[in-house]
Amino acid sequence: MTDYRLEQVADYLCTIELALAKYETKEDGETYNKFFGDIGSFKRNWLKQARSKRI
């Protein structure tokens, strides 16, 4: 069960970093905007939270 949770955390962090890369290159689609919001709210809410938990 521990390995499964570690895989989920790794997947979450990779997804956040991929979303940041897509926002920065303006390749974000409507799905990203619906889920994360615009770039400002993404950085304030999702990215800030994920980066504070990095090892």
C-alpha positions, 0 to 999 in steps of 0.5 A: 500500500505504501508503494501505491501511495508513493506512486500517486504522489509522484503522479500528482507532482508530475501532473502539476509540473506538466501543467506549469510547462503547458501554461508557460508555453501557451499550450494549455487547453480548455481542460486545464482552464476548467480544472486549474483555472487561469495561470494566476490561480494555478500558481497561487493554489496548485503550484504553491501547494505542490512546491511546498511539499517537494522533498 
